[in-house]
Amino acid sequence: MNEIQNELTGAAVALGATITAAMDDAPGFVPCGTPAQVVIDALVAAGAAEPAASLPQQVAQVRGFVEHVSGHRGVPAHAGTDVTALSPAGKQLLDALLAFAASANAETLSADATSWLYRSLAALESGDDDKVTEQLSAAPHC
């Protein structure tokens, strides 16, 4: 990934972590499909072999969703993480997320898959390899 793809991935991590905070704040809450599609689209674009010219606008869109979720759900807006500094387990989880986003499984997300997606992004932001490994073991098969 190049610099803007890394930035887009970091923004997706921030959105997933912010949504996870909202889910933790209101048990049973899983957001509608719009933020999930934004995350999926961001991960697909971040993992593309040829970066699109529209990536800066996509970064801005994802960051806008972070602020939207934060404001509407009353949780802190997360900043994401530097995906170039992920642990080996974190890199494995990121690879699983990128593969999932590019798979047919991402076309119709169940509530469980959506929750896994957000919680996996939050685990990447946390840097906690135990959480990362837990999410990796729960990954949907692509």
Protein Blocks (a to p, Z undefined) as FASTA:
>chain_A
ZZklmmmmmmmmmmmmmmmmmmmmmghiacdfklmmmmmmmmmmmmpmbdcfklmmmmmm
mmmmmmmmmmmnopacdebjafklccfklmmmmmmmmmmmmpmklmpccfklmmmmmmmm
mmmmnopaklmmmmmmmpccZZ
